[in-house]
Amino acid sequence: MPRYDPTRGLSLEISDGANVKDLLHHLKMPKSQSWMVVLNGRVLKPDTPLVNDNCLYVVPAVFGG
């Protein structure tokens, strides 16, 4: 991901009213892979609205057992 620094993360602005699904689209995350967006240890649903100054983690979803 361009401009991403693993020690500092990535700061970006998205439109008002954006949700998790909009964020993943903005980041151009591959649709062929499942992604989880985490806030304060909680996995967010795709329709969860985003709020200014959220610190989010975007990680690939892991399946298996």
Steps between C-alpha positions, in 0.01 A plus 500: 500500500658830394588749775452238772764506772479195732636700794260794465209364298316702239297815547227577251178690452179355364163661441251577776260213559750241376484150643737202522409380151578846360839495676596165347397630157702821554806294595450282189517183706466192275144369494638150448611501865293546817598790728426588860498857627565519874435789740586468870524122471158468332446381144277747319218410262518633141218748560653646820539878459847643552569793730775763482831403659425127522810285521414189302683180417435338162607138501436201276235267639641160597295182471574149609518291805 
